[in-house]
Amino acid sequence: MRTAPLPFLALAAALAAGGPVRAADGGSSFWSRKIYLVVVAEQPRPENKFSAPTADHPVYYAAFDGGYIEEGDPIANERPPAPGTVAQALARGLAPQHFLPATDQAPPTVLLIYHWGALNRNSIEIHSGQSLGPNQRARIALVAPAAYARRIQQDLLDERTMRETHSPVWFPYFIDFHERDILELSRDDRYFVIVSAYDYAAVAHHQVKLLWRAKMSTRSAGVAMDTALPALIRSGAPYFGRNLDEPQYVATPEVPAGQVTIGEPRVLAYLPTPDVARELADPFVRRLAGREHRQFSGERGPRGPWRHDQHQPAAGSPPPAGPDHP
């Protein structure tokens, strides 16, 4: 964990990042420690229709932990939470949004593949003249809807061309203030959680049908990863399944207000049924998760995806995917 800015400086930075900041998990004072997160919620394929679940019509899911990612410049003493902690936080975040774990009586209709970790700047990344480096592309994609990400990447390439050709046109006139804000966010080292929802029946037939994707991230400076990731899920879950043109900026307490509920003990981590567990062990699912892992990490080097020494799957989940892709 690194030094945090003063609260009023953090608030000013969040406001500068894109206008009004939505409060989540209200009830905390202004001076309580908060996390300022960016949420990107998309349905990338308009033809793949998805209707948000309701209390009367919940969506039943199977979940696959795509694994921990730590890419870019290494940060000393980074301590990721246990995979089971992330699985529990995801189950807690999904339930109020009417996403429920599949049972023998209610089979899954969506497959959720989730990835989590830290994406930092790579100070030694080499950029070619025709494209951005994979680390920079991944950092922009983390905080930008797809349309914004494409425009920003093209603007950066145009700016590079103008510098190399000594064009008199100044780069900042090329990019609007929304894109500048997103570009600034992408320059931060960030903790993140990404959840992708696929049509379960299509995956069972080895077809890729992406329904929606939600990307939650926050600056890693001043907050521990094991505190940040549950907060990202808790405050990002209301956006699951939505399709928004703009990033959403959310302020949430690091830890929600204390609350004690007495009742029957419950297991909150996702445990697949035996049939679902067998289906999740299908190499196709592993390859799909592996492809996402490489895409989100933006790294293929020796510190790249599928670091088996660090990834320990939650109870009931299959082992992480291999490096090949569908």
C-alpha positions as CSV (number, residue, x, y, z in Angstrom):
1,M,0.0,0.0,0.0
2,R,1.3,3.4,-0.9
3,T,0.7,6.9,0.6
4,A,-2.9,8.2,0.0
5,P,-3.8,11.8,-0.8
6,L,-5.7,13.9,1.7
7,P,-9.5,13.3,1.5
8,F,-10.3,16.7,-0.1
9,L,-7.5,16.2,-2.7
10,A,-9.0,12.7,-3.6
11,L,-12.4,14.2,-3.9
12,A,-11.1,16.9,-6.2
13,A,-9.3,14.3,-8.3
14,A,-12.5,12.3,-8.6
15,L,-14.5,15.3,-9.7
16,A,-11.9,16.2,-12.2
17,A,-12.0,12.7,-13.6
18,G,-15.5,13.2,-15.1
19,G,-18.0,15.4,-13.3
20,P,-20.3,14.4,-10.5
21,V,-19.4,11.5,-8.2
22,R,-22.1,9.1,-7.2
23,A,-22.1,8.0,-3.6
24,A,-22.4,4.3,-2.9
25,D,-23.2,2.7,0.5
26,G,-24.3,6.0,2.0
27,G,-24.2,7.0,5.6
28,S,-20.5,7.6,6.0
29,S,-19.1,11.1,6.7
30,F,-17.2,13.2,4.3
31,W,-14.0,12.6,6.2
32,S,-14.2,8.8,6.3
33,R,-11.8,7.0,4.0
34,K,-13.3,6.4,0.6
35,I,-12.4,4.6,-2.6
36,Y,-13.0,6.4,-5.8
37,L,-13.7,3.9,-8.5
38,V,-14.4,3.9,-12.2
39,V,-17.0,1.5,-13.6
40,V,-17.3,0.6,-17.2
41,A,-20.4,-1.4,-18.1
42,E,-21.0,-2.7,-21.6
43,Q,-23.0,-5.1,-23.7
44,P,-20.4,-5.3,-26.5
45,R,-22.5,-7.3,-28.9
46,P,-25.9,-5.6,-29.5
47,E,-27.2,-8.7,-31.2
48,N,-26.7,-10.7,-27.9
49,K,-29.7,-9.4,-26.0
50,F,-29.6,-9.5,-22.2
51,S,-32.4,-8.4,-19.9
52,A,-31.5,-7.3,-16.4
53,P,-32.8,-9.8,-13.7
54,T,-35.5,-9.0,-11.3
55,A,-36.7,-10.5,-8.0
56,D,-39.4,-12.3,-10.0
57,H,-37.1,-13.4,-12.8
58,P,-33.6,-13.9,-11.4
59,V,-30.7,-15.0,-13.5
60,Y,-28.9,-18.2,-12.4
61,Y,-25.2,-18.3,-13.0
62,A,-22.1,-20.5,-12.9
63,A,-18.9,-18.7,-12.0
64,F,-15.3,-19.3,-13.1
65,D,-12.3,-17.6,-11.4
66,G,-10.1,-16.6,-14.3
67,G,-7.3,-15.9,-11.9
68,Y,-5.1,-13.2,-10.4
69,I,-3.3,-10.7,-12.7
70,E,-0.4,-8.5,-11.7
71,E,1.2,-6.8,-14.7
72,G,3.4,-3.7,-15.4
73,D,6.0,-2.4,-13.1
74,P,6.2,-4.5,-9.9
75,I,5.1,-2.9,-6.6
76,A,6.9,-4.0,-3.4
77,N,4.9,-5.9,-0.8
78,E,1.8,-6.3,-3.0
79,R,-0.4,-8.8,-1.1
80,P,-3.4,-10.0,-3.1
81,P,-6.4,-11.4,-1.2
82,A,-7.1,-15.1,-1.2
83,P,-9.2,-16.2,-4.2
84,G,-11.9,-17.4,-1.8
85,T,-12.2,-13.8,-0.5
86,V,-12.8,-12.5,-4.0
87,A,-15.4,-15.3,-4.7
88,Q,-17.3,-14.4,-1.5
89,A,-17.3,-10.7,-2.4
90,L,-18.6,-11.5,-5.8
91,A,-21.4,-13.8,-4.4
92,R,-22.4,-11.0,-2.0
93,G,-22.4,-8.4,-4.8
94,L,-24.4,-10.5,-7.2
95,A,-27.3,-11.6,-4.9
96,P,-28.9,-8.1,-4.4
97,Q,-28.9,-7.7,-8.1
98,H,-30.9,-10.9,-8.5
99,F,-28.0,-13.0,-9.9
100,L,-28.2,-16.3,-8.0
101,P,-25.9,-19.4,-8.1
102,A,-27.3,-22.3,-10.1
103,T,-28.8,-25.3,-8.4
104,D,-30.0,-28.7,-9.5
105,Q,-33.5,-27.2,-9.8
106,A,-32.4,-24.0,-11.5
107,P,-29.6,-24.6,-14.0
108,P,-27.3,-21.7,-15.1
109,T,-28.2,-19.5,-18.0
110,V,-25.0,-17.4,-17.8
111,L,-21.3,-18.2,-17.3
112,L,-19.5,-15.5,-15.3
113,I,-15.7,-15.4,-15.8
114,Y,-14.0,-13.0,-13.5
115,H,-10.4,-11.7,-13.3
116,W,-8.9,-9.5,-10.6
117,G,-5.6,-8.0,-9.5
118,A,-3.3,-5.0,-10.3
119,L,-2.5,-3.4,-13.7
120,N,0.4,-1.0,-13.5
121,R,2.3,1.1,-16.0
122,N,5.1,-0.7,-17.8
123,S,7.9,1.8,-17.8
124,I,10.0,-0.3,-20.2
125,E,7.3,-1.1,-22.8
126,I,8.5,-0.6,-26.4
127,H,5.9,1.0,-28.7
128,S,6.0,0.4,-32.4
129,G,5.2,3.2,-34.9
130,Q,1.9,1.6,-36.0
131,S,0.4,0.5,-32.6
132,L,0.4,1.1,-28.9
133,G,2.0,-1.4,-26.6
134,P,-0.2,-4.1,-25.1
135,N,0.2,-2.7,-21.6
136,Q,-1.0,0.7,-22.6
137,R,-3.9,-0.7,-24.6
138,A,-5.0,-2.8,-21.6
139,R,-4.8,0.2,-19.2
140,I,-6.9,2.3,-21.6
141,A,-9.5,-0.5,-22.1
142,L,-9.8,-0.9,-18.3
143,V,-11.2,2.6,-17.8
144,A,-12.9,3.3,-21.2
145,P,-15.9,1.9,-23.0
146,A,-14.8,0.3,-26.3
147,A,-15.7,3.2,-28.5
148,Y,-13.8,5.6,-26.3
149,A,-10.8,3.3,-26.2
150,R,-10.6,3.0,-30.0
151,R,-10.7,6.8,-30.4
152,I,-8.1,7.4,-27.7
153,Q,-5.7,4.9,-29.1
154,Q,-6.1,6.4,-32.6
155,D,-5.6,9.9,-31.2
156,L,-2.4,8.8,-29.5
157,L,-1.1,7.3,-32.7
158,D,-2.0,10.5,-34.6
159,E,-0.2,12.5,-31.9
160,R,2.9,10.3,-32.3
161,T,2.8,10.7,-36.1
162,M,2.6,14.5,-35.8
163,R,5.5,14.7,-33.4
164,E,7.6,12.6,-35.7
165,T,6.7,14.7,-38.8
166,H,7.0,18.0,-36.8
167,S,3.5,18.9,-37.6
168,P,2.5,22.4,-36.3
169,V,-0.9,21.2,-35.0
170,W,-0.9,20.7,-31.2
171,F,-2.1,17.3,-29.9
172,P,-4.5,18.5,-27.2
173,Y,-6.8,20.0,-29.8
174,F,-7.4,16.5,-31.1
175,I,-9.0,15.0,-28.1
176,D,-12.1,16.1,-26.2
177,F,-12.2,16.6,-22.4
178,H,-13.9,13.3,-21.7
179,E,-11.2,11.4,-23.5
180,R,-8.5,13.4,-21.8
181,D,-10.0,12.4,-18.4
182,I,-10.0,8.8,-19.4
183,L,-6.4,9.0,-20.6
184,E,-5.4,10.5,-17.3
185,L,-7.1,7.6,-15.4
186,S,-5.3,5.1,-17.6
187,R,-1.9,6.5,-16.5
188,D,-2.5,5.4,-12.9
189,D,-1.5,2.1,-11.4
190,R,-4.9,0.4,-10.7
191,Y,-6.5,-2.4,-8.8
192,F,-9.4,-4.0,-10.7
193,V,-12.1,-6.6,-11.0
194,I,-13.5,-7.6,-14.4
195,V,-16.6,-9.7,-14.8
196,S,-17.7,-11.1,-18.2
197,A,-21.1,-12.9,-18.7
198,Y,-21.4,-15.4,-21.5
199,D,-24.5,-17.3,-22.6
200,Y,-24.1,-20.7,-20.8
201,A,-25.9,-22.8,-23.5
202,A,-23.6,-21.4,-26.2
203,V,-20.5,-22.1,-24.2
204,A,-21.7,-25.6,-23.6
205,H,-21.7,-26.0,-27.4
206,H,-18.3,-24.4,-27.7
207,Q,-19.6,-21.1,-29.0
208,V,-18.6,-17.7,-27.6
209,K,-21.6,-15.4,-27.0
210,L,-20.6,-12.5,-24.8
211,L,-23.7,-10.9,-23.1
212,W,-22.1,-8.2,-21.0
213,R,-18.9,-7.1,-19.2
214,A,-18.3,-4.9,-16.2
215,K,-14.9,-3.4,-15.4
216,M,-14.3,-1.8,-11.9
217,S,-11.0,-0.2,-11.0
218,T,-9.4,2.3,-8.6
219,R,-6.0,3.8,-8.0
220,S,-3.9,1.5,-6.1
221,A,-2.1,4.3,-4.2
222,G,-3.2,4.6,-0.6
223,V,-5.3,1.4,-0.3
224,A,-4.6,-2.2,0.2
225,M,-5.7,-4.7,-2.5
226,D,-7.6,-6.9,0.0
227,T,-9.7,-3.9,1.0
228,A,-10.1,-2.4,-2.5
229,L,-11.3,-5.5,-4.4
230,P,-14.4,-6.2,-2.3
231,A,-15.3,-2.5,-2.4
232,L,-15.0,-2.5,-6.2
233,I,-17.4,-5.5,-6.4
234,R,-19.8,-4.1,-3.8
235,S,-20.2,-0.8,-5.6
236,G,-19.9,-2.0,-9.1
237,A,-22.4,-4.8,-8.9
238,P,-25.5,-2.5,-9.5
239,Y,-24.0,-1.9,-13.0
240,F,-23.8,-5.6,-13.9
241,G,-25.7,-6.3,-17.1
242,R,-26.1,-2.7,-18.1
243,N,-24.9,-1.0,-21.2
244,L,-23.6,2.6,-20.6
245,D,-21.9,4.9,-23.0
246,E,-19.9,6.7,-20.4
247,P,-17.7,5.5,-17.5
248,Q,-19.4,5.9,-14.1
249,Y,-17.5,7.5,-11.2
250,V,-18.4,6.2,-7.8
251,A,-17.3,7.1,-4.3
252,T,-17.6,4.3,-1.7
253,P,-16.3,3.7,1.8
254,E,-13.4,1.4,2.1
255,V,-15.4,-0.6,4.5
256,P,-19.2,-0.4,4.7
257,A,-20.8,0.8,7.9
258,G,-20.8,-1.9,10.6
259,Q,-23.8,-4.2,10.8
260,V,-24.7,-7.3,12.7
261,T,-27.3,-9.7,11.5
262,I,-28.2,-12.8,13.5
263,G,-29.5,-15.7,11.6
264,E,-28.7,-19.1,10.1
265,P,-25.0,-19.5,9.0
266,R,-24.6,-19.5,5.2
267,V,-21.8,-20.3,2.8
268,L,-21.4,-17.3,0.6
269,A,-18.7,-18.6,-1.8
270,Y,-19.9,-20.0,-5.0
271,L,-19.9,-23.8,-5.1
272,P,-21.0,-25.4,-8.4
273,T,-23.2,-28.4,-8.6
274,P,-21.5,-31.6,-9.7
275,D,-22.9,-31.3,-13.3
276,V,-21.8,-27.6,-13.5
277,A,-18.4,-28.4,-12.1
278,R,-17.9,-31.0,-14.9
279,E,-18.9,-28.5,-17.5
280,L,-16.6,-25.8,-16.1
281,A,-13.7,-28.2,-16.4
282,D,-14.2,-28.3,-20.1
283,P,-11.0,-27.2,-21.8
284,F,-13.0,-24.8,-23.9
285,V,-14.0,-22.8,-20.8
286,R,-10.4,-22.8,-19.7
287,R,-9.2,-21.5,-23.1
288,L,-11.8,-18.8,-23.1
289,A,-10.7,-17.7,-19.6
290,G,-7.1,-17.8,-20.8
291,R,-7.8,-15.6,-23.8
292,E,-9.5,-13.0,-21.5
293,H,-6.5,-13.2,-19.1
294,R,-4.0,-12.3,-21.8
295,Q,-6.3,-9.5,-23.1
296,F,-6.8,-7.9,-19.7
297,S,-3.2,-8.3,-18.5
298,G,-1.7,-6.7,-21.6
299,E,1.4,-8.8,-21.1
300,R,2.9,-11.9,-22.6
301,G,6.4,-11.8,-21.0
302,P,7.8,-14.0,-18.2
303,R,5.6,-12.2,-15.7
304,G,2.6,-12.9,-17.9
305,P,-0.7,-14.6,-17.4
306,W,-1.4,-17.8,-15.5
307,R,1.1,-17.5,-12.7
308,H,0.3,-20.9,-11.2
309,D,2.4,-20.1,-8.2
310,Q,0.0,-17.3,-7.1
311,H,-3.4,-18.5,-8.3
312,Q,-5.2,-20.8,-5.9
313,P,-8.7,-21.5,-7.1
314,A,-11.6,-21.2,-4.6
315,A,-13.1,-24.3,-3.2
316,G,-15.3,-26.1,-5.8
317,S,-13.8,-24.3,-8.8
318,P,-11.7,-25.9,-11.5
319,P,-8.0,-25.1,-11.9
320,P,-7.0,-22.1,-14.0
321,A,-6.9,-22.2,-17.7
322,G,-3.9,-22.9,-19.8
323,P,-2.1,-20.5,-22.1
324,D,-3.9,-21.6,-25.3
325,H,-7.0,-19.9,-26.6
326,P,-10.3,-21.1,-28.2
